[in-house]
């Protein structure tokens, strides 16, 4: 009887009867999805993942699982459940995803020997360390640990079996596991209650992949969503499947906040970047003009982070400069050059011939209400050319719209403070001064209320990770004794430099 069914199927007599019927609305939803560009299809699934509806790597083709994920999103949020995402629904997805993705602060970081990039949640305060196998990251509290490693001459199947055996023999629990010819994935809870995730791919004669572990009780991280996106990035880089660049909110340069680099000539407002017209992704970023206009002379602050003359500052301080001049108090002017930039997090690394009198020591982590000090060269043509020192407190542990990359501080800053160090009371660097609230726009929006000392600094964790990724050895802050304000000002002055951009 089976042979008869097979023959009839081959002849086409059973094709209509044996085909699985599609659910109502599926074909229309599939058509709407297929009409999107490949990048928009991927980006839609990324924001669905960030919202908690799509626990899988992105697909370029529509399927029943994706149809169900969209229907669930629509049902939960009170929309018509037809599987078609319209603009209102897309805006909802992006609005909810934005603060989550900002918390992760993903950056695509390549493996140091295999080159394949992977998304790393640098926004969680992860600091990188290099070892023989690749890169390891951890935060100050060691509540998150991630490793991206290559193991040559290693069999994928054997490693998968050994990993499972180690987890189970230690009293752990396996939630999900899959082994294929070219990769394996394991989701676990260890015997001591720590959650983890592994993904490794066959790469040459070895295996390349990551594992990440995190403490329970960090529900705000939505760690399962985070690991899905990291996993998807590795899947893409190892298979060539389409993917997108990390979606990362820009630094606070909107109407509500202004960067605090100091123009030394009449201010020419920079052009405002247009709002994304669709799902955030490469296709939504305006193409650069062939001949970008220079922004005009400006000035800012930086500070030494190595004995070799490396200087850390804001990316917007040295943006579009034809020449960069750097000067220490009482010293000669020297030329600086940009070694690296992270425009998403507004950081830049310079190199000069200067030999520092003092190098910044970083402290990872800061408490709400803690006393801080800012040093810089604001309003250079009006105020003292020898620098300006102000005191304040950490008033919030996030920036505008809960942007987790920033601290909010009350230490007064002015144009020209950009890129200067934010110090704790022991003289350790805990941030990089970046922006202040646009008092004029807030006054207009609130019918006359003028904000007082609402300023922002990039967290020291991001700065430390940026330096580590550019192979600048990080000096860890060990000082635990409070320093008198006058002595703190002297230390800040010794490590800081005046930067002029032309």
C-alpha positions as CSV (number, residue, x, y, z in Angstrom):
1,X,0.0,0.0,0.0
2,X,2.8,2.4,0.8
3,X,4.3,1.9,-2.7
4,X,1.0,2.9,-4.2
5,X,0.8,6.1,-2.2
6,X,4.3,6.9,-3.2
7,X,3.6,6.4,-6.9
8,X,0.4,8.4,-6.8
9,X,2.3,11.2,-5.0
10,X,5.0,11.2,-7.7
11,X,2.3,11.3,-10.4
12,X,0.8,14.4,-8.7
13,X,-2.6,12.8,-7.8
14,X,-2.0,13.3,-4.0
15,X,-0.3,16.7,-4.1
16,X,-3.4,18.7,-3.4
17,X,-4.8,16.4,-0.8
18,X,-1.5,15.9,1.1
19,X,-0.4,19.6,1.2
20,X,-0.7,21.1,4.6
21,X,-3.4,23.8,4.6
22,X,-2.2,27.3,5.4
23,X,-3.9,29.2,8.3
24,X,-6.1,32.1,7.5
25,X,-4.0,35.2,6.8
26,X,-0.7,33.4,6.4
27,X,-0.3,34.0,2.6
28,X,-1.1,37.7,3.0
29,X,1.4,38.0,5.9
30,X,4.0,36.1,3.9
31,X,3.5,38.5,1.0
32,X,3.9,41.6,3.2
33,X,7.1,40.2,4.7
34,X,8.5,39.2,1.4
35,X,8.0,42.7,0.0
36,X,10.5,44.1,2.6
37,X,14.2,44.3,1.8
38,X,16.4,41.6,3.2
39,X,17.9,44.1,5.7
40,X,14.4,45.2,6.9
41,X,13.3,41.5,7.3
42,X,16.4,40.9,9.5
43,X,15.9,44.1,11.4
44,X,12.2,43.4,12.1
45,X,13.2,40.0,13.7
46,X,15.9,41.7,15.7
47,X,13.4,44.1,17.3
48,X,11.0,41.3,17.8
49,X,13.7,39.4,19.7
50,X,14.5,42.5,21.8
51,X,10.8,42.7,22.6
52,X,10.7,39.0,23.6
53,X,8.6,37.6,20.8
54,X,11.2,35.9,18.5
55,X,13.6,33.5,20.3
56,X,15.5,32.4,17.1
57,X,18.1,33.5,14.6
58,X,16.6,35.7,11.8
59,X,15.4,34.2,8.6
60,X,15.0,35.8,5.2
61,X,12.0,33.6,4.5
62,X,8.6,33.6,6.2
63,X,7.6,30.6,8.2
64,X,5.0,29.4,10.7
65,X,7.1,30.3,13.8
66,X,7.6,33.9,12.6
67,X,3.9,34.1,11.8
68,X,3.1,33.0,15.4
69,X,5.6,35.4,16.9
70,X,4.0,38.4,15.0
71,X,0.5,37.2,15.9
72,X,1.5,37.0,19.6
73,X,2.9,40.5,19.5
74,X,-0.3,41.8,17.9
75,X,-2.5,40.0,20.4
76,X,-0.6,41.1,23.5
77,X,-0.7,44.8,22.3
78,X,-4.3,44.9,21.2
79,X,-3.7,45.1,17.4
80,X,-5.5,43.3,14.6
81,X,-4.0,39.8,14.5
82,X,-3.3,39.4,10.8
83,X,0.5,38.8,10.9
84,X,1.2,42.0,9.0
85,X,3.3,44.7,10.8
86,X,2.2,48.2,9.9
87,X,4.0,51.4,10.7
88,X,2.2,52.0,14.0
89,X,3.1,48.5,15.2
90,X,6.7,48.9,13.9
91,X,7.0,52.2,15.9
92,X,5.8,50.3,19.0
93,X,8.4,47.6,18.5
94,X,11.2,50.0,18.0
95,X,10.2,52.2,21.0
96,X,10.2,49.2,23.3
97,X,13.4,47.8,21.8
98,X,15.4,51.0,22.0
99,X,16.1,51.2,25.7
100,X,16.8,47.4,25.9
101,X,19.3,47.6,23.0
102,X,20.8,50.7,24.6
103,X,21.3,48.8,27.8
104,X,23.1,46.0,25.9
105,X,25.2,48.5,23.9
106,X,26.1,45.9,21.3
107,X,29.3,46.2,19.4
108,X,30.5,43.9,16.6
109,X,34.0,42.8,17.8
110,X,36.1,40.4,15.7
111,X,38.0,37.5,17.0
112,X,41.6,38.5,17.2
113,X,42.9,35.6,15.2
114,X,39.9,34.3,13.2
115,X,38.5,37.8,12.3
116,X,34.9,36.8,12.5
117,X,32.9,39.5,14.3
118,X,30.4,38.8,17.0
119,X,28.0,41.1,18.9
120,X,29.2,41.9,22.4
121,X,27.0,43.7,25.0
122,X,29.7,46.3,25.9
123,X,26.9,48.5,27.4
124,X,26.7,46.2,30.4
125,X,30.1,47.4,31.6
126,X,32.1,44.6,30.1
127,X,35.8,45.0,30.1
128,X,37.9,42.9,27.7
129,X,40.9,40.7,28.4
130,X,43.0,38.9,25.8
131,X,44.2,35.3,26.2
132,X,45.7,32.6,24.1
133,X,42.2,31.5,22.8
134,X,40.6,34.9,22.1
135,X,38.8,37.5,24.2
136,X,37.1,37.4,27.6
137,X,34.8,40.0,29.0
138,X,33.4,40.6,32.5
139,X,31.8,43.4,34.4
140,X,33.0,44.9,37.6
141,X,30.6,42.8,39.7
142,X,31.5,39.7,37.8
143,X,27.8,39.0,37.4
144,X,28.3,38.6,33.7
145,X,31.1,36.6,32.0
146,X,31.6,36.1,28.3
147,X,34.3,34.4,26.3
148,X,34.8,34.3,22.5
149,X,37.4,31.6,21.8
150,X,39.0,29.5,19.0
151,X,40.2,26.1,19.8
152,X,42.4,24.6,17.0
153,X,42.6,20.8,16.4
154,X,39.3,20.3,18.3
155,X,36.4,18.0,17.4
156,X,33.0,19.6,17.5
157,X,31.1,16.5,18.5
158,X,33.5,15.5,21.3
159,X,33.4,19.0,22.7
160,X,29.6,19.0,22.7
161,X,29.5,15.7,24.6
162,X,32.2,16.8,27.1
163,X,30.4,20.0,27.8
164,X,27.1,18.2,28.4
165,X,28.8,15.7,30.7
166,X,30.5,18.4,32.7
167,X,27.2,20.3,33.2
168,X,25.2,17.3,34.3
169,X,27.9,15.8,36.5
170,X,28.0,19.1,38.3
171,X,24.3,19.1,39.1
172,X,23.4,21.4,36.3
173,X,20.3,21.4,34.2
174,X,20.1,21.5,30.4
175,X,17.2,23.6,29.1
176,X,17.9,23.3,25.4
177,X,20.5,21.6,23.2
178,X,21.0,21.0,19.5
179,X,23.9,19.4,17.7
180,X,24.3,19.7,13.9
181,X,27.1,18.9,11.5
182,X,28.6,22.4,11.7
183,X,27.6,23.8,15.1
184,X,26.1,23.1,18.5
185,X,24.0,25.2,21.0
186,X,23.4,24.5,24.7
187,X,21.4,26.5,27.2
188,X,22.0,25.6,30.8
189,X,21.6,26.4,34.5
190,X,24.7,25.3,36.4
191,X,24.6,23.4,39.7
192,X,25.2,26.6,41.6
193,X,22.3,28.4,40.0
194,X,24.1,30.4,37.2
195,X,22.5,30.6,33.8
196,X,24.6,30.1,30.7
197,X,24.6,29.6,27.0
198,X,27.1,28.0,24.5
199,X,27.3,28.3,20.7
200,X,30.3,26.8,18.8
201,X,30.8,26.3,15.1
202,X,33.2,24.2,13.2
203,X,36.0,26.5,11.8
204,X,38.8,24.9,9.8
205,X,40.3,22.1,11.9
206,X,39.0,23.6,15.1
207,X,35.9,25.3,16.6
208,X,35.0,28.9,17.1
209,X,32.3,30.2,19.4
210,X,31.2,31.8,22.6
211,X,29.8,31.1,26.0
212,X,28.2,33.5,28.4
213,X,27.1,33.2,32.0
214,X,25.1,35.5,34.1
215,X,23.7,35.6,37.7
216,X,20.0,35.0,38.1
217,X,17.9,37.9,39.5
218,X,18.9,40.3,36.7
219,X,15.5,40.1,35.0
220,X,15.9,43.7,33.7
221,X,18.6,42.3,31.3
222,X,16.2,39.9,29.5
223,X,19.3,37.7,29.1
224,X,17.6,35.2,26.9
225,X,16.9,37.9,24.4
226,X,20.5,39.1,24.6
227,X,22.0,35.6,24.0
228,X,19.7,35.1,21.1
229,X,21.0,38.2,19.4
230,X,24.6,37.2,20.2
231,X,23.9,33.8,18.8
232,X,22.4,35.2,15.7
233,X,25.5,37.4,15.1
234,X,27.8,34.3,15.3
235,X,25.4,32.3,13.0
236,X,25.6,35.1,10.4
237,X,29.4,35.5,10.5
238,X,30.0,31.7,10.3
239,X,27.4,30.9,7.6
240,X,27.3,34.1,5.6
241,X,23.6,34.6,6.4
242,X,22.4,38.2,6.1
243,X,22.5,40.2,9.3
244,X,22.6,43.9,10.3
245,X,25.0,46.2,12.2
246,X,24.3,46.5,15.9
247,X,21.4,48.9,16.6
248,X,22.8,51.4,19.0
249,X,21.2,54.8,19.9
250,X,23.3,57.8,19.1
251,X,25.0,59.8,21.8
252,X,22.7,62.5,23.3
253,X,23.1,65.1,20.6
254,X,19.4,65.8,20.1
255,X,17.4,69.0,20.8
256,X,17.4,67.9,24.5
257,X,21.1,67.7,24.9
258,X,24.1,69.4,23.4
259,X,27.7,68.2,23.2
260,X,30.1,70.4,25.1
261,X,32.9,71.0,22.6
262,X,33.8,74.7,22.4
263,X,33.7,76.4,19.0
264,X,36.4,79.1,18.8
265,X,34.9,80.8,15.8
266,X,31.2,81.9,15.2
267,X,29.0,78.8,15.6
268,X,27.8,77.1,12.5
269,X,25.2,74.5,13.5
270,X,26.0,71.0,12.2
271,X,23.3,69.4,10.0
272,X,20.8,67.3,12.0
273,X,20.7,63.7,11.0
274,X,17.2,62.7,9.7
275,X,15.0,60.5,11.8
276,X,15.0,56.9,10.6
277,X,12.2,56.4,8.1
278,X,11.8,52.7,8.7
279,X,13.2,49.9,10.8
280,X,16.7,50.9,12.1
281,X,19.3,49.3,9.9
282,X,22.0,50.2,7.4
283,X,19.5,51.2,4.8
284,X,18.1,53.9,7.2
285,X,21.4,55.6,7.7
286,X,21.9,58.6,5.2
287,X,24.7,58.0,2.8
288,X,27.7,60.2,3.5
289,X,28.3,63.1,1.2
290,X,31.3,62.9,-1.1
291,X,32.8,66.2,0.3
292,X,31.7,66.7,3.9
293,X,32.1,70.2,5.1
294,X,34.5,71.0,7.8
295,X,32.8,71.9,11.1
296,X,35.1,74.9,11.8
297,X,37.6,75.4,14.6
298,X,36.6,74.1,18.0
299,X,38.2,73.0,21.2
300,X,37.8,70.4,23.9
301,X,39.6,68.5,26.6
302,X,41.3,65.1,26.8
303,X,43.4,63.2,29.4
304,X,46.4,60.9,29.4
305,X,45.7,57.2,29.6
306,X,49.2,55.8,29.0
307,X,52.8,56.8,29.5
308,X,53.3,56.6,25.7
309,X,51.2,59.7,25.2
310,X,47.8,58.2,24.4
311,X,45.0,60.6,25.1
312,X,41.3,59.8,25.5
313,X,38.6,62.3,24.5
314,X,35.2,62.5,22.9
315,X,34.7,61.5,19.2
316,X,32.8,64.8,18.6
317,X,35.8,66.8,19.8
318,X,38.0,65.6,16.9
319,X,35.3,65.1,14.3
320,X,36.2,66.3,10.8
321,X,39.5,67.9,12.0
322,X,42.1,68.7,9.4
323,X,44.6,69.3,12.2
324,X,44.6,68.5,15.9
325,X,46.7,70.6,18.3
326,X,47.3,69.3,21.9
327,X,48.7,71.3,24.8
328,X,49.4,70.7,28.4
329,X,49.2,73.6,30.9
330,X,52.4,75.6,30.5
331,X,53.7,73.4,27.7
332,X,54.3,73.6,24.0
333,X,51.7,72.8,21.4
334,X,52.1,69.5,19.6
335,X,50.2,67.7,16.9
336,X,47.9,64.9,17.7
337,X,46.5,62.1,15.5
338,X,43.4,60.0,15.8
339,X,44.2,56.3,16.4
340,X,40.7,55.0,16.9
341,X,37.1,56.2,17.2
342,X,33.9,54.8,18.6
343,X,31.3,57.2,17.4
344,X,28.4,55.2,18.8
345,X,29.8,55.8,22.3
346,X,31.4,59.2,21.5
347,X,35.0,58.2,22.3
348,X,38.3,58.8,20.5
349,X,41.9,57.8,21.1
350,X,44.7,60.2,20.2
351,X,48.5,59.8,20.1
352,X,50.9,62.6,20.7
353,X,54.6,63.0,21.4
354,X,53.8,64.4,24.9
355,X,55.0,62.5,28.0
356,X,52.4,62.8,30.8
357,X,53.1,64.0,34.3
358,X,50.2,61.8,35.4
359,X,48.2,59.0,33.8
360,X,44.5,58.4,34.6
361,X,43.6,55.4,36.8
362,X,40.2,54.0,36.1
363,X,37.6,52.8,38.7
364,X,34.8,50.7,37.3
365,X,31.4,51.3,38.8
366,X,30.1,54.3,40.7
367,X,27.2,54.9,43.2
368,X,24.2,57.2,43.0
369,X,24.9,60.3,45.1
370,X,28.7,59.9,45.0
371,X,30.8,63.0,44.9
372,X,32.5,63.7,41.6
373,X,34.7,66.4,40.1
374,X,35.1,67.5,36.4
375,X,38.1,69.2,34.9
376,X,38.4,70.8,31.5
377,X,39.1,73.8,29.4
378,X,35.7,75.4,28.9
379,X,35.1,78.8,27.2
380,X,38.8,79.0,26.5
381,X,38.6,82.5,25.1
382,X,36.7,83.8,28.2
383,X,37.6,81.7,31.2
384,X,41.0,80.8,32.6
385,X,43.3,79.2,30.0
386,X,44.8,77.1,32.9
387,X,41.6,75.0,33.2
388,X,38.4,74.8,35.2
389,X,37.6,72.5,38.1
390,X,34.1,71.9,39.4
391,X,32.5,69.7,42.0
392,X,29.1,67.9,42.1
393,X,27.4,64.5,42.6
394,X,26.2,61.6,40.5
395,X,22.5,62.4,40.2
396,X,21.5,59.5,38.0
397,X,23.1,56.2,36.8
398,X,21.7,56.7,33.3
399,X,21.4,59.5,30.8
400,X,18.5,60.8,28.6
401,X,15.7,58.3,28.3
402,X,17.5,55.9,30.6
403,X,20.5,55.6,28.2
404,X,22.7,53.2,30.3
405,X,25.9,54.4,28.7
406,X,25.8,57.6,30.6
407,X,26.0,59.1,34.1
408,X,24.0,62.2,35.0
409,X,26.1,64.6,37.1
410,X,25.6,67.9,38.8
411,X,29.2,69.1,38.4
412,X,28.9,72.2,36.2
413,X,30.3,71.9,32.7
414,X,30.5,74.3,29.8
415,X,31.4,74.2,26.1
416,X,35.1,73.0,26.0
417,X,34.7,70.5,28.8
418,X,34.0,67.7,26.3
419,X,36.4,64.8,26.7
420,X,37.6,65.8,30.1
421,X,37.9,63.4,33.1
422,X,35.2,62.9,35.6
423,X,36.9,61.9,38.9
424,X,35.7,60.3,42.1
425,X,36.8,61.8,45.5
426,X,39.9,59.5,45.4
427,X,41.2,60.8,42.1
428,X,40.1,57.8,40.0
429,X,38.5,58.4,36.6
430,X,34.8,57.2,36.6
431,X,33.6,58.8,33.4
432,X,34.3,61.1,30.4
433,X,32.4,64.4,30.3
434,X,30.3,64.5,27.2
435,X,27.2,66.6,27.1
436,X,24.8,68.9,29.0
437,X,21.0,69.4,28.9
438,X,20.0,72.0,26.4
439,X,18.7,74.6,28.8
440,X,17.1,76.8,26.2
441,X,15.0,74.1,24.6
442,X,13.9,72.7,27.9
443,X,12.9,76.3,29.0
444,X,10.8,76.6,25.8
445,X,9.2,73.1,26.3
446,X,8.4,73.7,29.9
447,X,7.2,77.3,29.7
448,X,10.1,78.8,31.5
449,X,11.7,76.2,33.7
450,X,15.5,76.3,33.4
451,X,17.3,73.1,34.3
452,X,20.2,73.4,36.7
453,X,23.4,71.5,36.2
454,X,22.0,68.5,34.3
455,X,25.1,67.2,32.6
456,X,26.3,63.8,31.3
457,X,29.4,61.7,31.2
458,X,30.2,58.5,29.4
459,X,30.6,55.7,32.0
460,X,34.2,54.6,32.8
461,X,33.2,51.0,32.0
462,X,32.7,52.0,28.3
463,X,35.9,54.0,28.2
464,X,37.9,51.1,29.8
465,X,36.5,48.7,27.3
466,X,37.3,51.0,24.4
467,X,40.9,51.3,25.6
468,X,41.2,47.5,26.1
469,X,39.9,46.9,22.6
470,X,42.6,49.2,21.2
471,X,45.3,47.5,23.2
472,X,46.0,50.4,25.6
473,X,46.9,48.9,29.0
474,X,44.4,50.1,31.6
475,X,45.7,51.5,34.8
476,X,43.3,50.3,37.6
477,X,42.5,52.8,40.3
478,X,43.6,51.5,43.7
479,X,43.4,54.7,45.7
480,X,40.8,54.4,48.4
481,X,41.6,57.5,50.5
482,X,39.6,60.7,49.9
483,X,41.7,63.6,48.4
484,X,41.3,67.2,49.4
485,X,39.6,69.2,46.6
486,X,42.7,71.4,46.0
487,X,44.9,68.3,45.6
488,X,42.2,66.6,43.4
489,X,42.3,69.7,41.1
490,X,46.1,69.4,40.9
491,X,45.9,65.8,39.9
492,X,43.2,66.4,37.3
493,X,45.2,69.2,35.8
494,X,48.3,67.1,35.5
495,X,46.5,64.4,33.5
496,X,44.4,66.7,31.3
497,X,45.2,68.4,28.0
498,X,43.7,71.2,25.9
499,X,42.6,70.1,22.4
500,X,42.1,72.4,19.4
501,X,40.5,71.1,16.3
502,X,40.8,72.9,13.0
